[in-house]
């Protein structure tokens, strides 16, 4: 209401980092508020200068820009869509893949928040933009909190794949295949040995839900192959219908 928001956005493009840095922190703090406060900043044109700040020469500014965007993607679907429309997702994914770890953490939050609150098409766009591989790469870092963030994002994406599988009558979850190709399945399996209980539980849940080792049909096929139809005869009388193995 004071009219400070447009001025803060304007200062993000100032030539001096001594001005840009506090202006960016102020903008980031405002978008940690509710959706209405975030929307006020978006209407002031916040996203356009953020695009440039993601490639700023100063590492701290790149990190703060990712943090600010992560607070916007934590908003509603319209706000996630505005981030997409302004072309911010590809540079965030680039940072998630290539930047120093402290920037990757903020970039991971930006993508993970978008998978949590985004719609199906928005999440599919994140997949098309290449988010799965760098998310899977986070699964072997020495930071349980970030592993949890990555696992949450991967599950949100896998849910969409499962829906697509059901809707289109596909034999497999297409997202599960992408996770496997990105060495994600191997990393998730390794997390079953993680000492952090939350990480362990999330990993086991993902494996049981989206990567079943063997379904009942395959198990029955195997049993039919190994056990003759008439049952085994070890000199004892074979009950009518053969022996029953298991419950």
Number of C-alpha atoms within 10 A of each C-alpha: 5 5 7 9 21 16 11 21 24 16 19 24 18 13 9 10 17 9 14 20 18 15 21 26 17 15 20 23 14 17 24 18 14 14 16 12 12 24 19 16 21 20 11 15 15 24 23 17 16 24 21 15 22 22 16 15 10 12 16 12 22 24 24 22 29 30 23 26 30 26 23 29 28 25 23 18 17 14 20 25 17 15 21 17 11 12 14 19 24 15 17 28 24 17 24 28 20 12 17 12 15 12 22 24 23 25 31 28 23 25 28 27 23 31 26 18 19 24 17 17 11 17 23 17 14 21 16 11 14 15 26 23 19 20 28 23 17 25 24 15 11 9 11 18 14 21 26 19 20 24 23 20 24 22 22 20 24 22 17 20 23 18 13 17 16 13 9 8 10 11 8 14 20 15 23 21 16 17 21 17 13 17 15 25 21 14 18 25 16 14 20 17 12 15 10 13 12 13 23 18 13 19 26 15 13 19 15 11 13 18 16 9 8 8 8 8 9 11 11 11 10 11 13 11 10 10 13 11 12 12 16 13 12 7 6 7 10 13 11 8 9 15 15 8 8 4 3
